[in-house]
Amino acid sequence: MADEPKIRPDEPFAGPPEEEEAAATMGFLDHLDELRRRVFYVVAFIAVAFIVCWGFADVIYGFLAKPVAEALRASRLAQIKTNAPLPSLSDLPDGTQVTYVFGAGVAIDGLTVPPGTAVPARIARDAQGKRRLETAQTLVIQQRVVPEGFALPSAELLAAAPDPLGQLVVHTVQGAFNLYIKVAFYAAIFFSIPFALYQLYAFVAPGLYRHERAYVYPVLILGTGFFLLGAAFGYYIAFPRACLFLLDTAKDFQPMIEVNEYFDLIITIVLGLGIVFELPTVVFVLARLGLVTAGFLLRIWRLAVMIILVLAAIISPTSDIPNMMIFAVPMLALYFLSVGIAYVFGRPREADASAPAAETGKELRSVG
């Protein structure tokens, strides 16, 4: 019986003996080597993801530029409707429905159309991406069928502006190349986050208790879900409304938005809101560890509201109250959601729960 390991009653159970032995045999240099190996895996994954994302950098940029492009078109159309000078055909965006009136001597496929003939048309693009004016429906002119999508003779009016609305600009020769590098790099980091989190878990897992490992998958699911929810909120709701407000204040000027500055702005807002939306996940972890309770969160709600308003003012690209509230209201809702999470999933602190067991162990040793 002397060979059996002695277990002190006041020490927490660390897991199976083989795991304790494996953890005990890993020295400081072994931990550094393990950390280096995990970091190398993450960097290699990001490098591979960067190469893949570089091939789709223009597609990713088009997705990120969509909010400001639509805001530019909406702002420009509002100016066209309110300004006194009549717009030219090249000022209209793709998809605009117009009425085309034939002039004298205009022919379509050998058919001379009487002057003054009006047909429905729209602005579109051909297979090469060039803008053109085409018929919006099937027409019958002098017993000849003109199919929908037939190009009308007005290409010279559209050639001057391939995409007059919703375009961003670059100020240097290498500006577009640098932009695509940044787009591919940030996209690679974004797609590498799940793999990086798994490597982080693999590094710290040997030092976790069994009940602590059970929290890993809920935290990963909640963290990923709330991050994507925050990023989507910033991309689809918050940022487009902020763009409309900012462009409306510049209605007396011709906006020329530089692509790199715009990319930095949208990345800051989308990532910032994604991180802010992690509040319920953080509260879940702290509540399970017994460090935060629902009562504590309710007691400090005034301080929390003030901090949330400050964060909303920092994240919001505008200084007006309505746009700031677009960022602040979801954050307030997340805070009170976190109160409910703390109430449902909270537990006493581990030290308080283990105190009776430690006292019992001391009594057993004294009796023995």
DACORWO-V942065 format. One record per residue. N is the residue number from 1. RES is the residue in one letter. PSI is psi as a letter, one per 40 degrees, with the letter a starting at -180 (999 if undefined). OMEGA is omega as a letter, one per 40 degrees, with the letter a starting at -180 (* if undefined). D_CENTER is the distance of its C-alpha to the mean C-alpha in Angstrom with 1 decimal. Layout:
BEGIN
[[N:RES:PSI:OMEGA:D_CENTER] [N:RES:PSI:OMEGA:D_CENTER]]
END
This chain:
BEGIN
[[1:M:e:a:61.6] [2:A:d:a:61.3] [3:D:e:a:58.8] [4:E:h:i:56.2] [5:P:h:i:53.3] [6:K:h:a:53.5] [7:I:h:i:50.7] [8:R:h:a:50.6] [9:P:d:a:49.8] [10:D:e:i:47.9] [11:E:h:i:45.3] [12:P:i:i:42.2] [13:F:h:a:42.1] [14:A:e:i:39.8] [15:G:a:i:39.8] [16:P:i:a:42.1] [17:P:d:a:44.6] [18:E:d:i:43.3] [19:E:d:i:39.9] [20:E:d:a:41.6] [21:E:d:i:43.7] [22:A:d:i:40.8] [23:A:d:a:38.9] [24:A:d:a:42.1] [25:T:e:i:42.9] [26:M:h:i:39.6] [27:G:a:a:40.3] [28:F:d:a:38.2] [29:L:d:i:38.3] [30:D:d:i:37.3] [31:H:d:i:34.2] [32:L:d:i:33.4] [33:D:d:i:34.0] [34:E:d:i:31.7] [35:L:d:i:28.9] [36:R:d:a:29.5] [37:R:d:i:29.4] [38:R:d:i:26.0] [39:V:d:i:24.5] [40:F:d:i:26.0] [41:Y:d:a:24.5] [42:V:d:i:20.9] [43:V:d:i:21.7] [44:A:d:i:23.3] [45:F:d:i:20.4] [46:I:d:i:18.1] [47:A:d:i:20.8] [48:V:d:i:21.2] [49:A:d:i:17.5] [50:F:d:i:17.6] [51:I:d:i:20.7] [52:V:d:a:19.1] [53:C:d:i:16.0] [54:W:d:i:18.5] [55:G:e:i:20.1] [56:F:f:a:17.1] [57:A:d:a:15.9] [58:D:d:i:17.1] [59:V:d:i:15.3] [60:I:d:i:11.9] [61:Y:d:i:12.8] [62:G:d:i:14.1] [63:F:d:a:10.9] [64:L:d:a:9.1] [65:A:e:a:12.5] [66:K:d:a:13.0] [67:P:d:a:12.3] [68:V:d:i:14.7] [69:A:d:i:17.1] [70:E:d:i:17.6] [71:A:d:i:18.1] [72:L:d:i:20.6] [73:R:d:i:22.4] [74:A:d:i:22.7] [75:S:d:a:24.0] [76:R:d:i:26.4] [77:L:d:i:27.7] [78:A:d:i:28.4] [79:Q:d:i:30.4] [80:I:d:a:32.3] [81:K:d:a:33.3] [82:T:d:a:34.5] [83:N:i:a:36.1] [84:A:d:a:39.7] [85:P:h:i:39.7] [86:L:h:i:39.1] [87:P:i:i:36.1] [88:S:i:a:36.8] [89:L:d:a:35.7] [90:S:e:i:33.3] [91:D:e:a:31.4] [92:L:i:a:30.3] [93:P:i:i:27.0] [94:D:i:i:26.9] [95:G:e:a:27.9] [96:T:h:i:30.1] [97:Q:h:a:33.2] [98:V:i:i:36.4] [99:T:h:a:40.2] [100:Y:h:i:41.9] [101:V:h:a:45.5] [102:F:h:i:47.7] [103:G:a:a:50.0] [104:A:i:i:53.4] [105:G:e:i:53.9] [106:V:h:a:50.5] [107:A:i:i:50.7] [108:I:h:i:48.4] [109:D:f:i:49.5] [110:G:e:a:53.1] [111:L:h:i:53.0] [112:T:h:a:53.9] [113:V:h:i:52.1] [114:P:h:i:54.1] [115:P:i:i:52.9] [116:G:e:i:51.1] [117:T:h:a:49.5] [118:A:h:i:46.2] [119:V:i:i:43.5] [120:P:h:a:39.9] [121:A:i:i:37.5] [122:R:i:i:33.8] [123:I:h:a:31.9] [124:A:a:i:30.3] [125:R:i:i:30.0] [126:D:a:a:32.3] [127:A:d:i:31.8] [128:Q:e:i:31.5] [129:G:e:i:28.8] [130:K:i:a:31.4] [131:R:i:i:31.5] [132:R:i:i:34.5] [133:L:h:a:36.1] [134:E:i:i:37.0] [135:T:i:a:38.7] [136:A:e:i:36.6] [137:Q:i:i:39.2] [138:T:h:a:42.3] [139:L:i:i:45.3] [140:V:h:a:49.0] [141:I:h:a:50.9] [142:Q:f:i:54.7] [143:Q:e:i:54.4] [144:R:h:a:51.9] [145:V:h:i:48.5] [146:V:h:a:45.5] [147:P:i:i:42.4] [148:E:h:a:39.0] [149:G:e:i:36.9] [150:F:h:a:40.0] [151:A:h:i:39.4] [152:L:i:a:41.3] [153:P:g:i:43.1] [154:S:f:a:40.7] [155:A:d:a:38.7] [156:E:d:i:40.1] [157:L:d:a:38.6] [158:L:e:a:35.0] [159:A:d:a:35.5] [160:A:d:a:35.0] [161:A:g:a:31.3] [162:P:d:i:29.3] [163:D:g:a:26.2] [164:P:d:a:27.3] [165:L:i:i:24.4] [166:G:e:i:20.7] [167:Q:i:i:21.4] [168:L:i:a:20.2] [169:V:i:i:22.8] [170:V:i:a:23.5] [171:H:e:a:26.3] [172:T:i:a:27.4] [173:V:d:a:28.5] [174:Q:e:a:26.1] [175:G:d:a:23.1] [176:A:d:i:21.6] [177:F:d:i:22.3] [178:N:d:i:20.7] [179:L:d:a:17.6] [180:Y:d:i:17.4] [181:I:d:i:18.1] [182:K:d:i:15.2] [183:V:d:a:12.8] [184:A:d:a:14.5] [185:F:d:a:14.6] [186:Y:d:i:11.0] [187:A:d:i:10.3] [188:A:d:i:13.3] [189:I:d:a:12.3] [190:F:d:a:9.0] [191:F:e:a:11.5] [192:S:e:a:14.2] [193:I:d:i:12.9] [194:P:d:i:14.9] [195:F:d:i:17.8] [196:A:d:i:17.8] [197:L:d:i:17.9] [198:Y:d:i:20.7] [199:Q:d:i:22.6] [200:L:d:i:22.3] [201:Y:d:a:23.8] [202:A:d:i:26.4] [203:F:d:a:27.5] [204:V:e:a:27.9] [205:A:d:a:29.1] [206:P:d:a:32.8] [207:G:e:a:32.9] [208:L:i:i:31.7] [209:Y:i:a:34.0] [210:R:d:a:33.8] [211:H:d:i:32.5] [212:E:d:i:29.8] [213:R:d:i:28.6] [214:A:e:i:28.3] [215:Y:e:a:25.4] [216:V:d:a:23.3] [217:Y:d:i:22.1] [218:P:d:a:21.3] [219:V:d:i:19.3] [220:L:d:a:17.3] [221:I:d:i:16.7] [222:L:d:a:15.9] [223:G:d:i:13.7] [224:T:d:a:11.6] [225:G:d:a:11.6] [226:F:d:i:10.9] [227:F:d:i:7.9] [228:L:d:i:6.4] [229:L:d:i:8.0] [230:G:d:i:6.9] [231:A:d:i:3.1] [232:A:d:i:5.2] [233:F:d:i:7.7] [234:G:d:a:6.6] [235:Y:d:a:6.0] [236:Y:d:a:9.1] [237:I:c:a:11.2] [238:A:d:a:11.2] [239:F:d:i:10.6] [240:P:d:i:12.9] [241:R:d:i:15.5] [242:A:d:i:15.5] [243:C:d:i:16.0] [244:L:d:i:18.9] [245:F:d:a:20.5] [246:L:d:i:20.4] [247:L:d:i:21.8] [248:D:d:i:24.3] [249:T:e:i:25.7] [250:A:f:a:26.3] [251:K:d:i:28.1] [252:D:e:a:31.3] [253:F:i:i:29.8] [254:Q:h:a:28.4] [255:P:h:i:24.8] [256:M:g:a:24.2] [257:I:h:i:20.6] [258:E:h:a:20.4] [259:V:d:a:17.6] [260:N:d:i:17.1] [261:E:d:i:17.0] [262:Y:d:a:14.5] [263:F:d:i:12.2] [264:D:d:a:12.7] [265:L:d:a:12.1] [266:I:d:i:8.7] [267:I:d:i:7.6] [268:T:d:a:9.5] [269:I:d:a:8.3] [270:V:d:i:4.5] [271:L:d:i:6.0] [272:G:d:i:8.9] [273:L:d:i:8.0] [274:G:d:i:6.6] [275:I:d:i:10.0] [276:V:d:a:11.9] [277:F:e:i:11.2] [278:E:e:a:13.1] [279:L:d:i:16.2] [280:P:d:i:17.7] [281:T:d:i:17.5] [282:V:d:i:19.2] [283:V:d:i:21.8] [284:F:d:a:22.5] [285:V:d:a:23.4] [286:L:d:i:25.5] [287:A:d:i:27.2] [288:R:d:i:28.1] [289:L:e:i:29.6] [290:G:e:a:31.5] [291:L:e:a:30.1] [292:V:i:i:28.6] [293:T:i:i:30.2] [294:A:d:i:29.5] [295:G:d:i:32.5] [296:F:d:i:31.2] [297:L:d:i:27.9] [298:L:d:a:29.9] [299:R:d:a:32.3] [300:I:f:a:29.8] [301:W:d:i:27.8] [302:R:d:i:29.0] [303:L:d:i:27.8] [304:A:d:i:24.4] [305:V:d:i:24.2] [306:M:d:i:25.1] [307:I:d:i:22.6] [308:I:d:i:19.8] [309:L:d:i:21.1] [310:V:d:i:21.2] [311:L:d:i:17.6] [312:A:d:i:16.6] [313:A:d:i:18.9] [314:I:d:a:17.4] [315:I:d:a:13.8] [316:S:h:i:14.9] [317:P:e:i:15.8] [318:T:i:a:18.9] [319:S:e:a:21.9] [320:D:i:a:23.0] [321:I:d:a:23.2] [322:P:d:a:21.7] [323:N:d:i:18.3] [324:M:d:i:18.4] [325:M:d:i:19.2] [326:I:d:i:16.1] [327:F:d:a:14.2] [328:A:d:a:17.3] [329:V:d:i:18.2] [330:P:d:i:15.4] [331:M:d:i:15.9] [332:L:d:i:19.6] [333:A:d:i:19.2] [334:L:d:i:17.4] [335:Y:d:a:20.3] [336:F:d:i:22.9] [337:L:d:i:21.2] [338:S:d:i:21.5] [339:V:d:i:25.2] [340:G:d:i:25.8] [341:I:d:i:24.2] [342:A:d:a:26.5] [343:Y:d:a:29.4] [344:V:d:a:29.0] [345:F:e:a:28.1] [346:G:i:i:29.9] [347:R:i:i:32.9] [348:P:i:i:35.6] [349:R:i:a:35.3] [350:E:d:a:36.5] [351:A:d:i:39.3] [352:D:d:a:40.7] [353:A:d:a:40.8] [354:S:e:a:42.5] [355:A:d:i:45.1] [356:P:d:i:47.6] [357:A:d:i:47.4] [358:A:d:i:48.3] [359:E:d:i:51.2] [360:T:d:i:52.4] [361:G:d:i:52.4] [362:K:d:i:54.4] [363:E:d:a:57.0] [364:L:d:a:57.3] [365:R:d:a:58.0] [366:S:d:i:60.6] [367:V:d:a:62.3] [368:G:999:*:62.4]]
END
